[in-house]
Amino acid sequence: MRPLIWILVAAVFMVASHANASMIVSNRLTIDFTDARNAKAESTWSEPDKIVITKDGLGWDGSKNSLREGWILSEPIATGTSWRPAQHVGVRVTIDPAPTQLTLDNGQTMTPFGGYVYARHSPDGQHWTDWQSLEPDEVGKNDAGRRFSGSVGIPERQRTQYVELLKDYAKLDVPWSSDEKAACEWIVKRDPNFFRDHKPFVGYVQVLFEADFYAGQRIKKLDIDTVAGISGTAAIPRDAAVFKKRDGFWNFKAPTTTAPTTVPSK
């Protein structure tokens, strides 16, 4: 499930950004591990022949207190608007349920560690940054899930060349000088490897969860919420047709002429 929320605001939206924003764009990816079709469409995970989906969720059955080291990798989540990508994106991840208490052979009890969550981002869905860790949120007694949050973004100094190219594109006789998707298509025609070498904005976010999978403890759901502040300032288009079918998220994809990067595996 991926709902789209655009809210017009006049205040400063703080997602590690100091720029005034005019739109808040939110996207959510919910991975239901009690539904095999949904889970396989929205994620991959370690040892799929051993860690499997049942009506109770993703996990495995084994001897008491036994475990497997495992991971879950989400599909990329688009951020920003179809014509303007985000520079900074807040990310919140919830894994449900939290680990349950175990009783050891000596009678003592322990609760397994909740795991780690990492995020990375890409301008074009193909070339990615390194992974960075999200911080665990403080969980209340009545909170069933594991929560992690943080933000990903691009410093302004790393956007210099991209911004100059946007200015060059805006000088051309184009339907809409503020259409950054069209500008990115123009950029890669000039330099097919530009987004391999530069990551000037956050077009897509991907999440990686790593933890010990204890026998009998199954994950039911993984929620990923993203939110970004986007400037709504734009030039008036020369051709109003550019607005057709533009109600959506960033969807620029790298051309097939560039060499793909590998998807992380374990």
TIROLO-680083 format. One record per residue (C-alpha): y, z, x; residue in one letter. Coordinates in steps of 0.05 Angstrom, whole numbers, padded with zeros to 5 digits. Each point is the difference from the previous one (the first is absolute). Last residue first. Example, Ala and Ser with C-alpha at 12.3 -4.5 7.8 and 13.67 -1.06 7.14 Angstrom:
# TIROLO-680083
+--------+--------+--------+------+
|     py |     pz |     px | code |
+--------+--------+--------+------+
| -00021 |  00143 |  00273 |    S |
| -00069 |  00013 | -00027 |    A |
+--------+--------+--------+------+
This chain:
# TIROLO-680083
+--------+--------+--------+------+
|     py |     pz |     px | code |
+--------+--------+--------+------+
| -00237 |  00045 |  00473 |    K |
|  00041 | -00060 | -00018 |    S |
|  00073 | -00019 |  00005 |    P |
|  00017 | -00069 | -00027 |    V |
|  00009 | -00049 |  00057 |    T |
|  00065 | -00038 |  00011 |    T |
|  00003 | -00072 | -00022 |    P |
|  00024 | -00056 |  00046 |    A |
|  00058 | -00038 | -00031 |    T |
| -00009 | -00069 | -00031 |    T |
| -00026 |  00031 | -00064 |    T |
|  00071 |  00015 | -00023 |    P |
|  00020 |  00073 | -00007 |    A |
|  00006 |  00024 | -00071 |    K |
|  00064 |  00015 | -00039 |    F |
| -00016 |  00039 | -00063 |    N |
|  00052 |  00055 | -00007 |    W |
| -00008 |  00031 | -00069 |    F |
|  00011 | -00030 | -00068 |    G |
|  00049 | -00029 | -00049 |    D |
|  00015 | -00066 |  00036 |    R |
| -00036 | -00047 | -00048 |    K |
|  00064 | -00041 | -00011 |    K |
|  00060 |  00028 |  00037 |    F |
|  00004 | -00059 |  00048 |    V |
|  00013 | -00044 | -00060 |    A |
|  00072 |  00026 | -00002 |    A |
|  00018 | -00050 |  00055 |    D |
|  00061 |  00014 |  00043 |    R |
| -00019 |  00073 |  00000 |    P |
|  00055 |  00053 | -00002 |    I |
| -00004 |  00041 |  00064 |    A |
| -00035 |  00067 |  00000 |    A |
|  00012 |  00075 |  00002 |    T |
| -00059 |  00034 | -00032 |    G |
| -00017 |  00041 |  00062 |    S |
| -00071 |  00027 | -00003 |    I |
| -00022 |  00072 |  00001 |    G |
| -00076 |  00006 |  00006 |    A |
| -00057 |  00037 | -00034 |    V |
| -00074 | -00002 |  00014 |    T |
| -00055 |  00038 | -00037 |    D |
| -00072 | -00002 |  00023 |    I |
| -00053 |  00032 | -00044 |    D |
| -00072 |  00010 |  00023 |    L |
| -00051 |  00019 | -00053 |    K |
| -00069 |  00030 | -00011 |    K |
| -00021 |  00022 |  00070 |    I |
| -00070 |  00029 |  00001 |    R |
| -00026 |  00065 |  00030 |    Q |
| -00076 | -00002 | -00003 |    G |
| -00010 | -00008 |  00075 |    A |
|  00064 |  00012 |  00038 |    Y |
|  00044 | -00059 |  00019 |    F |
|  00040 |  00020 |  00061 |    D |
|  00069 | -00031 | -00003 |    A |
|  00042 | -00061 |  00014 |    E |
|  00048 | -00033 | -00050 |    F |
|  00035 | -00065 |  00018 |    L |
|  00060 | -00027 | -00039 |    V |
|  00032 | -00069 | -00001 |    Q |
|  00073 | -00016 | -00014 |    V |
|  00030 | -00069 | -00011 |    Y |
|  00067 | -00033 |  00009 |    G |
|  00032 |  00053 |  00044 |    V |
|  00054 | -00033 |  00042 |    F |
|  00017 | -00028 |  00069 |    P |
| -00071 | -00002 |  00029 |    K |
|  00009 | -00050 |  00056 |    H |
| -00050 | -00033 |  00048 |    D |
| -00053 | -00020 | -00050 |    R |
|  00054 | -00010 | -00051 |    F |
|  00033 | -00054 |  00043 |    F |
| -00065 | -00034 |  00017 |    N |
|  00011 | -00064 | -00040 |    P |
|  00071 | -00008 |  00029 |    D |
|  00043 | -00053 | -00033 |    R |
| -00044 | -00008 | -00061 |    K |
| -00011 |  00075 |  00003 |    V |
|  00075 |  00012 | -00009 |    I |
|  00007 | -00047 | -00060 |    W |
| -00056 |  00036 | -00036 |    E |
|  00034 |  00066 |  00016 |    C |
|  00066 | -00027 | -00028 |    A |
| -00035 | -00020 | -00064 |    A |
| -00027 |  00070 | -00007 |    K |
|  00068 |  00028 |  00018 |    E |
|  00035 | -00034 | -00059 |    D |
|  00072 |  00021 |  00010 |    S |
|  00024 | -00070 |  00017 |    S |
| -00024 | -00028 | -00066 |    W |
| -00014 | -00074 | -00013 |    P |
|  00011 | -00019 |  00073 |    V |
|  00053 | -00041 |  00035 |    D |
| -00002 |  00040 |  00065 |    L |
|  00049 |  00054 |  00021 |    K |
| -00044 |  00055 | -00031 |    A |
| -00057 | -00021 |  00046 |    Y |
|  00041 |  00013 |  00062 |    D |
|  00020 |  00069 | -00027 |    K |
| -00073 |  00016 | -00015 |    L |
| -00017 | -00022 |  00071 |    L |
|  00050 |  00050 |  00028 |    E |
| -00031 |  00055 | -00043 |    V |
| -00069 | -00017 |  00028 |    Y |
|  00025 |  00004 |  00071 |    Q |
|  00033 |  00067 | -00011 |    T |
| -00055 |  00033 | -00040 |    R |
| -00029 |  00043 |  00055 |    Q |
|  00068 |  00034 |  00012 |    R |
|  00002 |  00019 | -00075 |    E |
| -00061 |  00044 |  00008 |    P |
| -00059 | -00022 | -00044 |    I |
| -00036 |  00044 | -00050 |    G |
| -00059 |  00041 | -00021 |    V |
|  00004 |  00064 | -00040 |    S |
| -00040 |  00063 | -00010 |    G |
| -00048 |  00033 | -00048 |    S |
| -00070 |  00029 | -00006 |    F |
| -00033 |  00033 | -00059 |    R |
| -00072 |  00025 | -00009 |    R |
| -00019 |  00010 | -00072 |    G |
| -00016 |  00055 | -00050 |    A |
|  00067 |  00036 |  00000 |    D |
| -00006 |  00065 | -00038 |    N |
|  00004 |  00044 |  00062 |    K |
|  00058 | -00039 |  00028 |    G |
| -00004 | -00052 |  00056 |    V |
|  00052 | -00005 |  00055 |    E |
|  00006 | -00073 |  00017 |    D |
| -00041 | -00031 |  00057 |    P |
|  00041 | -00042 |  00048 |    E |
| -00010 | -00075 |  00006 |    L |
| -00022 | -00026 |  00068 |    S |
|  00021 | -00066 |  00029 |    Q |
| -00042 | -00062 |  00009 |    W |
|  00026 | -00056 |  00045 |    D |
|  00040 | -00056 | -00031 |    T |
| -00032 | -00058 | -00036 |    W |
|  00000 | -00076 |  00000 |    H |
| -00037 | -00030 | -00059 |    Q |
|  00032 |  00025 | -00065 |    G |
|  00066 | -00033 |  00017 |    D |
|  00050 |  00054 |  00020 |    P |
| -00054 |  00051 |  00016 |    S |
| -00009 |  00075 | -00006 |    H |
| -00043 |  00057 |  00024 |    R |
| -00022 |  00065 | -00031 |    A |
| -00047 |  00056 |  00021 |    Y |
| -00035 |  00056 | -00039 |    V |
| -00041 |  00055 |  00033 |    Y |
| -00055 |  00044 | -00028 |    G |
| -00004 |  00058 | -00049 |    G |
| -00037 |  00047 |  00046 |    F |
| -00063 |  00028 | -00031 |    P |
|  00003 |  00067 | -00036 |    T |
| -00041 |  00056 |  00031 |    M |
| -00047 |  00054 | -00024 |    T |
| -00043 |  00049 |  00039 |    Q |
| -00072 |  00013 | -00022 |    G |
| -00032 | -00015 |  00067 |    N |
| -00025 | -00067 | -00024 |    D |
|  00070 | -00021 | -00019 |    L |
|  00029 |  00001 | -00071 |    T |
|  00048 | -00058 | -00012 |    L |
|  00066 |  00001 | -00037 |    Q |
|  00024 | -00063 | -00034 |    T |
|  00040 | -00056 |  00032 |    P |
|  00061 | -00022 | -00041 |    A |
| -00012 | -00047 | -00059 |    P |
|  00035 | -00048 |  00000 |    D |
|  00036 | -00032 |  00058 |    I |
|  00076 | -00005 | -00008 |    T |
|  00044 | -00044 |  00044 |    V |
|  00076 | -00002 |  00002 |    R |
|  00039 | -00054 |  00037 |    V |
|  00076 | -00008 |  00006 |    G |
|  00022 | -00069 |  00021 |    V |
|  00056 | -00020 |  00047 |    H |
|  00027 | -00070 |  00014 |    Q |
| -00023 | -00030 | -00065 |    A |
| -00009 | -00073 | -00016 |    P |
|  00048 | -00044 | -00040 |    R |
| -00018 | -00060 | -00044 |    W |
| -00065 |  00021 | -00033 |    S |
|  00023 |  00072 |  00000 |    T |
| -00018 |  00057 |  00047 |    G |
| -00071 |  00022 |  00013 |    T |
| -00069 | -00033 | -00002 |    A |
| -00061 |  00044 |  00009 |    I |
| -00053 | -00024 |  00049 |    P |
| -00073 |  00016 | -00019 |    E |
| -00020 |  00071 |  00015 |    S |
| -00045 |  00023 |  00058 |    L |
| -00048 |  00058 | -00011 |    I |
| -00031 |  00037 |  00058 |    W |
| -00063 |  00039 |  00020 |    G |
| -00032 |  00051 |  00045 |    E |
| -00065 |  00019 | -00034 |    R |
| -00020 |  00070 | -00021 |    L |
| -00057 |  00048 | -00013 |    S |
|  00015 |  00065 | -00036 |    N |
| -00066 |  00000 | -00037 |    K |
| -00042 | -00062 |  00010 |    S |
|  00024 | -00067 | -00026 |    G |
|  00035 | -00036 | -00057 |    D |
|  00057 | -00047 |  00013 |    W |
|  00072 | -00012 | -00019 |    G |
|  00046 | -00040 | -00045 |    L |
|  00007 |  00023 | -00073 |    G |
| -00039 |  00035 | -00055 |    D |
| -00020 | -00063 | -00037 |    K |
| -00030 | -00023 |  00066 |    T |
|  00031 | -00034 |  00061 |    I |
| -00033 | -00001 |  00068 |    V |
|  00004 |  00028 |  00070 |    I |
| -00066 | -00025 |  00029 |    K |
|  00003 | -00076 | -00006 |    D |
|  00076 |  00003 | -00001 |    P |
|  00000 |  00032 |  00070 |    E |
|  00075 |  00007 |  00005 |    S |
|  00048 | -00020 | -00055 |    W |
|  00035 | -00059 | -00031 |    T |
|  00055 |  00001 | -00052 |    S |
|  00033 | -00030 | -00062 |    E |
| -00051 | -00050 | -00026 |    A |
| -00060 |  00042 |  00021 |    K |
|  00029 |  00062 | -00035 |    A |
|  00017 | -00037 | -00064 |    N |
| -00068 | -00032 | -00007 |    R |
| -00037 |  00064 |  00018 |    A |
|  00035 |  00043 | -00051 |    D |
| -00009 |  00074 |  00014 |    T |
|  00038 | -00010 |  00065 |    F |
|  00064 | -00017 | -00038 |    D |
|  00052 | -00026 |  00050 |    I |
|  00070 |  00007 | -00028 |    T |
|  00055 | -00041 |  00034 |    L |
|  00071 |  00017 | -00019 |    R |
|  00065 | -00038 |  00010 |    N |
|  00072 |  00025 | -00004 |    S |
|  00065 | -00037 |  00010 |    V |
|  00065 |  00039 | -00001 |    I |
|  00059 | -00046 | -00006 |    M |
|  00074 |  00005 |  00019 |    S |
| -00007 |  00033 |  00068 |    A |
|  00052 |  00027 |  00047 |    N |
| -00026 |  00000 |  00071 |    A |
| -00018 |  00062 |  00039 |    H |
| -00076 | -00008 | -00005 |    S |
| -00057 |  00048 |  00013 |    A |
| -00019 | -00010 | -00073 |    V |
|  00064 |  00030 | -00028 |    M |
|  00030 | -00040 | -00056 |    F |
|  00076 |  00005 |  00003 |    V |
|  00030 | -00004 | -00069 |    A |
|  00019 | -00057 | -00047 |    A |
| -00068 | -00012 | -00031 |    V |
| -00036 | -00057 | -00035 |    L |
| -00074 |  00017 | -00010 |    I |
| -00056 | -00051 |  00013 |    W |
| -00070 |  00025 | -00016 |    I |
| -00061 | -00044 |  00007 |    L |
| -00069 |  00026 | -00020 |    P |
| -00060 | -00016 |  00044 |    R |
| -00066 |  00022 | -00030 |    M |
+--------+--------+--------+------+
